Amino acid sequence: MRIVIAGGHGQIALRLERLLAARGYEVAGIIRDPAQGDDLREAGAEPVLCDLESASVEHVAGILQGADAAVFAAGAGPGSGVGRKDTVDRGAAVLFADAAERARVRRFLMVSSMGADSRREGDEIFDAYLRAKGEADEHVRTRLGLEWTVLRPGSLTDDAGTGLVRLESRTGRGPITRDDVAAVLAELIETPATAGLTLELIAGSTPVPVAVKDVAGN
């Protein structure tokens, strides 16, 4: 199985690449800075240079050709302004979903955010971020050619993962380690029965494989 990850040098993406490579998958990570390539190779992923803010759908579809799954884990990141919340957190996500559909990649995971809402009011940067993520999520849900799952983690931490989570359509707010987000994404890739679901994720008491199996069966 070939899996392509947008935002391949992100903190969650690098963790996910290590997990997937360890499972024997062929993993590619999209980056725009060639200096990040060695970090991806160390994680077991092939670096692919592409700037999703300026690329065409056709170009990205070419990168995704032959992939079995695609994961959008890119983000404008802290310190970015309102403009890049729109061009990355919304625009790049929309482009990536459209390209995946054009390349006939069936499995598609969107790393979103707790509270994402296209109708979010407010003029703060975080409000713009949640609006952008909400708009991207809504667009992904319209892609009939994708078996999509939207994952909305709570407050991210760099603590060591516990492997114990709460994964539901509504969890309420709470923290979650980046390790555990990556572990859940790896399980979701392998669980197409979660297609069509928007899931919230926080720390909990259920082992990751069981949590994913439980939502797949609901």
SULSUL-V278457 format. One record per helix or strand. SS is the DSSP state (A for helix, B for strand). FROM is the first residue (numbers start at 1). LEN is the number of residues. If there is no record, write none. Layout:
ss-><SS;SS>
from-><FROM;FROM>
len-><LEN;LEN>
//
This chain:
ss-><B;A;B;A;B;A;B;A;B;A;B;B;B;B;A;A;B;B;A>
from-><2;11;26;34;46;57;69;82;107;125;147;155;164;175;178;192;197;206;208>
len-><5;12;6;10;4;8;4;21;5;17;7;3;5;3;12;3;7;2;10>
//
